[in-house]
């Protein structure tokens, strides 16, 4: 590795020395040290033909303009020529272009489960490469699992990475997403290289296609392969349960467990969250087939979950699978009692019918959707909202709306509005609203909320506390008095005590509360009492909400008792186990209010809603009366033909627009109301079931038949349709094919919901008569519930319910390196498979890249400047005499040169004539002819020497000197 590192540094030095040796090709060096060779290029060369008409126009201007003479005409002509030139060059798109010497590399790291053991090796290679890169080179690091995230943005300042800091979902390998994000890091003119570090076991996306796209954009994709480490593994590879089970049948539960070694394991199977199998089994190396039998004694839709546990197992993510089954039998009703015996009269009424009823307390409510789908109807009997979590309410609302489960709420001092159901999912599904509207004048009310905002209330706690205070504000009237104090170590008056003139402004102030600081309860509570004391109100109440213990130990008893004597009541809410529960409970008892111990933060808003409703005392109507039967009683009207018993009390509510009221009070409040909510039917009975509020109703002879009809009316009434559902799984994409038994084309609506209650986007599209297809993204394993409804004329005429089991990802099964895919990715990306990152910042193999600068605005600005100079010359009579002088000097110099040339030509002509005459004159006396003597070889005559000497002299004599000599000789003669 050290040798490779030195090689990388040598490459860097060679690049820099090469630049210095060819410095004449470069215009300048940037501050980063990157040298650039500059050239000009023209984007729209056709504009250059504009010089032709410009030349013609300038020529005509020079010839036709006789008013201007001298220097002014020359200056204006030159200025306009330059202006036209600059405009044409700007329109032609002349640009400066220079070569880019830097190399930008985006390193994409596969951080899926199969690459976990290689992360330190990957980090080491990345750091070595970053250490060897040139200063101007840029690097970026991307992590990819199910999706890709940027670990280090593209920068020339990246010098090292100690660990991966982003949270990546390791359940899948999405190499295409990583390549896409890597390519998006580069700008248009970057010389880019994307380096993928992976084992090639892709299970989401198409990396080859993405690499091809990057190569078309001019980037190179190289791949560094890795081999996943083999681990000891015990995997649950299949789990099968019959989809349809008859009541009382011994259902066969079979599974296959693959083990990489001989070992033992614990096998557990749960039905709807209850353990039905828990055995220790011996496992052999290879595939192990196991079978169990279970007696199914309950009806409905059941979810089974199987799990295998082994001490030597190193991959626990592949140890669980799920299955579902539906049991045909009698209808099931779940009764939830807020107090023991609250629904006893309903249980007796249902004993005589063919209905199986199960009664539980709120703390035993299921926490998964499948458990609610086993029931046909759910009954809440005087259950307070703070006893039910927000998630459980959401699951029930989903079961009613999307899967047709019925719901009934009965009254009492903990139900409806006084139970804190204002603005909850339960309120959404009921036929009545919790808020009482249009009531008679009520006594004046003062409410003070003392809210803990210490640091321990951060996150979800403070958000829910703000929402709780906001709900209380919405339940109050504008004439009511409200004060809000938030405290940590010191109190902060969020809302000054006074009438609620502007609810929106009050809500805005409440939602500005943030968590910080310590906890001091005594000071803000004293402040709240002091503010309430002088107010002339009929009812005064304080709600204290905290999750900690006071930093001071004060005499709360004396303060609270004195306030109680003045008519100021106090309720307390303890959030979590860290709160001082005993102290807060004692404070509530002394203050004549209620104490709430909260273990689930989602209950906080319902508690404050309940407190606000109770203190207003606008909900409980406790004057005995005889309910009135409405015209919409329908089939239930026959029970009321001979009159109805007297009723003692009920909870006041407001009927919703589409709700059907069957019984109403003397004040026209709903006593018995029903409506359709989605696929489900719901009923509101605003009196109780025990008889304390219902009076003589439980002893009435029609009590049992009436409640049997009420309960059975909420059962799903749609005709059961039959569909065949098959699935295909590719990565996290699940495709469902739905086929109708009768092959008839219908309008189908599908709803897909996870077991946790979240709805998954899903649509069914027709493919052929009676055939439909839809796809969804399954990012979590487990059971998904599919509800199919058939509609005619916008009316539901049939329904079908089933479960879709999504197993764990193939990422958790051992797979060797996919060398074939790795080679395909490198080939498609125009790169190669490399062993390490030593040459990741080398320009080898990268296409040349250039940066350019558009000069349009520069040329335009110069043209504008010259145009202003043109105007100045024409309008302001600028002195351009210097131009005339320059022109005259130039003319004189030209004339002198012309005269000299003419004189020399004349002299040369005279010399030529004289030479011709000398050659034509005959010799007066013939010279005797000398006899030639033989000449020895290697010797020269005197004439030859003289002739040669003369020749050499002539060759050395310049033409100018010869001319001067001849002229002098002529003048002597």
MOFENSUL-V38049 format. One line per field, one symbol per residue. ss: DSSP state (@ for helix, = for strand, . for the rest). A space follows every 50 residues. Layout:
ss->???
//
This chain:
ss->.@@@@@@@@@@@@@@@@@@@@.@@@====.....========..@@@@@@ @@@@@@@@@@@@@@.....@@@@@@@@@@@@@@@@@@@@@@..======. ...=======..@@@@@@@@@@@@@@@@@@@@.....=======...=== =====...................@@@@@@@@@@.......=======.. ......@@@@@@@@@@...======........========..===...= =========...=========..==========..==========....= =========......@@@.=========..=======......@@@@@@@ @...=======@@@....@@@@....=====...@@@..@@@@@@@@@@@ @@@..=====.....@@@@.....@@@@@..==...........====== ==..@@@..@@@@@@@@@@@@@@@@.....=======...=========. ..@@@@@@@@..........@@@@@@@@@@@@@.....========.... .....@@@@@@@@@@..========.....@@@@@@@@@@.=======.. @@@@@@@@@@@@@@@@...==...==.==....@@@@@@@.....==..= =..==....=====.....========..======...........@@@. ..@@@@@@@@@@@.....==..========..========......==== ====....==....====..=======....===========..====== ======...@@@......@@@@@@@@@@.=====...............= ====.@@@@@@@@@@@@@@@@@@@@.....@@@@@@@@@@@@@@@@@@@@ @@@@@@@@@@@@@@@@@@@@.....................@@@@@@@@@ @@@@@@..@@@@@@@@@@@@@@.
//
